Amino acid sequence: MNGSAFTALDWGDVLFLAEATIRTVLISAIAIAVGSFLGVLLGWILAAGGFAVRSATIGILDIFRSVPLLIQLILFDSFIAIAGYPMAAFWSGTIVLSVYCAALVAMVARAGIENVGRDMQRASRSLGMSYLQTMRFVVWPIGLRTVFPSWIGVSLSIVKDSALVSAIGYVELLRASQILNTKTQESFKIMLLVGLFYFLISYPISRWGDRLERRWKQ
């Protein structure tokens, strides 16, 4: 194969990467939002549920936290296809990423809820608050704030792990870079652009987290 088989990197290719960046942001944002909501609920179950419920929940979550995400994506996408319900790569990836995020956030949320002492909870109940009011106005605001940095870490991890969705055909940032590398063979320039786009996604999240944490400490 001679050099004429490849084309030079141009602005159209940069726009292609920018579009793939938007896809990465979209699938990551949905997975983080849904996964965080489910994770907080599961964390509450782990902190407040009975022994049998906690044991069963931990067992299920350990599966999703232990099995590599790439394997989960491929197995889920293959299973729904075999079952006769094929799904677009975007939705398959979103579901698996959301469940994976929920499994990680559940342990973080559990730690935050358990960080609020029993004495504080009893004090709120003695003031006439119901159990749900205590959770809503005391335990969750205080507990979840203490583990907010950990949640930011999970969110950044989901953004990077979204690259694995390319294995089931979703054209996000990493997959787009592979396509362009095959087309242009300018891997160094492409990787620089990909690194820049990932930075533009992750840096605002990190800075937003730092700003909120400083505000809460004032």
C-alpha positions in Angstrom: 0.0 0.0 0.0 1.5 3.4 -1.0 1.2 6.7 0.6 -1.4 7.9 -1.9 -4.0 5.6 -0.3 -4.3 7.9 2.7 -5.7 11.4 3.0 -4.3 14.3 5.0 -6.0 15.3 8.3 -8.3 18.2 7.6 -10.9 20.4 9.3 -13.7 17.9 8.3 -11.9 15.3 10.4 -11.6 17.6 13.3 -15.4 18.3 13.1 -15.9 14.5 13.0 -14.0 14.2 16.3 -16.0 17.1 17.7 -19.2 15.3 16.8 -17.9 12.1 18.5 -17.0 14.2 21.5 -20.7 15.3 21.8 -21.7 11.6 21.6 -19.2 10.8 24.4 -20.7 13.6 26.5 -24.3 12.5 25.8 -23.8 8.8 26.7 -21.7 9.8 29.8 -24.1 12.4 31.1 -27.1 10.0 30.9 -25.2 7.2 32.5 -23.9 9.4 35.3 -27.4 10.9 36.0 -29.3 7.6 35.9 -26.5 5.6 37.6 -26.1 8.2 40.4 -29.8 8.2 41.1 -29.9 4.4 41.3 -26.7 4.3 43.2 -28.0 6.6 46.0 -31.1 4.4 46.3 -29.0 1.3 46.4 -26.6 2.9 48.9 -29.6 3.7 51.2 -30.7 0.0 50.9 -27.2 -1.1 51.9 -27.1 1.3 54.8 -30.7 0.8 56.1 -31.8 -2.7 54.9 -31.8 -5.9 56.8 -29.0 -8.5 56.7 -30.6 -10.6 53.9 -31.4 -7.5 51.7 -27.9 -6.1 52.2 -26.2 -9.4 51.5 -28.2 -10.0 48.3 -27.6 -6.4 47.1 -23.9 -6.5 47.8 -23.6 -9.8 46.0 -25.3 -8.4 42.9 -23.3 -5.1 43.0 -20.0 -7.1 43.4 -20.7 -8.8 40.1 -21.0 -5.5 38.2 -18.0 -4.0 40.0 -15.8 -7.0 39.5 -16.5 -8.1 35.9 -14.6 -5.9 33.4 -16.9 -3.3 31.8 -15.9 -4.4 28.3 -17.1 -7.9 29.0 -20.4 -6.6 30.4 -20.9 -4.5 27.3 -20.3 -7.4 24.9 -22.4 -9.9 26.9 -25.4 -7.6 27.3 -25.3 -6.5 23.6 -25.0 -10.1 22.5 -27.7 -11.4 24.9 -30.4 -8.9 23.8 -29.6 -9.7 20.2 -29.9 -13.5 20.8 -33.1 -12.9 22.8 -34.6 -11.2 19.7 -34.6 -7.6 21.0 -31.6 -6.0 19.2 -30.9 -2.5 20.5 -28.9 0.4 19.1 -25.3 0.5 20.4 -26.1 3.9 22.1 -28.8 2.4 24.3 -27.0 -0.8 25.0 -24.0 1.2 26.1 -26.1 3.6 28.1 -27.8 0.8 30.0 -24.6 -1.0 30.9 -22.7 2.2 31.8 -25.7 3.3 34.0 -25.7 0.0 35.9 -22.0 0.0 36.3 -22.1 3.6 37.5 -24.9 2.7 40.0 -22.8 -0.2 41.4 -19.9 2.2 42.0 -22.0 5.1 43.4 -23.9 2.7 45.7 -20.8 2.0 47.8 -19.9 5.7 47.8 -23.5 6.6 48.9 -23.5 3.9 51.6 -20.3 5.3 53.1 -21.8 8.8 53.1 -25.0 7.7 54.8 -23.2 5.6 57.4 -20.9 8.6 58.1 -23.8 10.4 59.7 -23.7 9.3 63.3 -26.6 7.5 65.0 -26.7 10.3 67.6 -27.5 12.9 65.0 -30.2 10.7 63.5 -31.8 10.1 66.9 -31.6 13.8 67.7 -33.6 14.7 64.5 -36.2 12.0 65.4 -36.5 13.5 68.9 -37.4 16.8 67.2 -40.4 15.2 65.7 -39.0 14.4 62.2 -40.2 11.2 60.6 -37.7 8.7 59.2 -38.1 10.0 55.7 -37.7 13.6 56.8 -34.6 12.6 58.7 -33.1 11.0 55.6 -34.1 13.9 53.4 -33.1 16.9 55.5 -30.3 15.5 57.7 -28.7 12.2 56.6 -28.6 12.7 52.8 -27.5 16.4 52.7 -24.7 15.8 55.2 -23.7 12.3 54.2 -23.6 12.8 50.5 -21.6 16.0 50.8 -18.8 14.1 52.6 -18.4 11.7 49.7 -18.9 14.3 46.9 -15.2 14.1 45.9 -15.6 10.3 45.5 -18.6 10.8 43.3 -16.7 13.3 41.1 -14.0 10.6 40.8 -16.7 8.0 39.7 -18.1 10.5 37.2 -14.7 11.1 35.6 -14.1 7.4 35.5 -17.4 6.9 33.6 -16.4 9.5 31.0 -13.2 7.7 30.3 -14.8 4.2 30.4 -17.4 5.3 27.8 -14.6 4.7 25.3 -15.3 1.0 25.8 -18.7 1.3 24.2 -16.9 1.5 20.9 -16.5 -2.3 21.2 -20.3 -2.7 20.4 -20.2 -0.2 17.5 -21.0 3.2 19.1 -18.9 5.8 17.4 -17.7 7.9 20.3 -14.4 9.7 20.6 -12.0 6.7 20.7 -13.8 4.9 17.9 -13.8 8.1 15.8 -10.0 8.4 16.3 -9.5 4.8 15.2 -11.5 5.5 12.0 -9.5 8.6 11.3 -6.2 6.8 12.0 -7.1 4.2 9.4 -8.0 6.9 6.9 -5.0 9.3 7.5 -2.3 7.3 9.3 -1.6 10.5 11.3 -2.0 8.9 14.7 0.1 11.4 16.6 -2.0 14.4 15.6 -5.2 12.5 16.1 -4.2 11.3 19.6 -3.3 14.9 20.5 -6.8 16.0 19.4 -8.5 13.2 21.3 -6.5 14.0 24.4 -7.5 17.6 24.1 -11.2 16.8 23.7 -11.1 14.4 26.7 -9.5 17.2 28.7 -12.2 19.6 27.6 -14.8 17.2 28.9 -13.2 16.2 32.2 -11.6 19.5 33.4 -14.9 21.4 33.8 -16.3 18.5 35.9 -13.2 18.5 38.1 -13.3 22.3 38.5 -17.0 22.4 39.2 -16.5 19.7 41.9 -13.7 21.7 43.5 -15.8 24.9 43.5 -18.8 23.2 45.1 -16.6 21.6 47.7 -15.0 24.9 48.7 -18.4 26.6 48.9 -19.7 23.9 51.2 -16.7 24.3 53.5 -17.2 28.1 54.0 
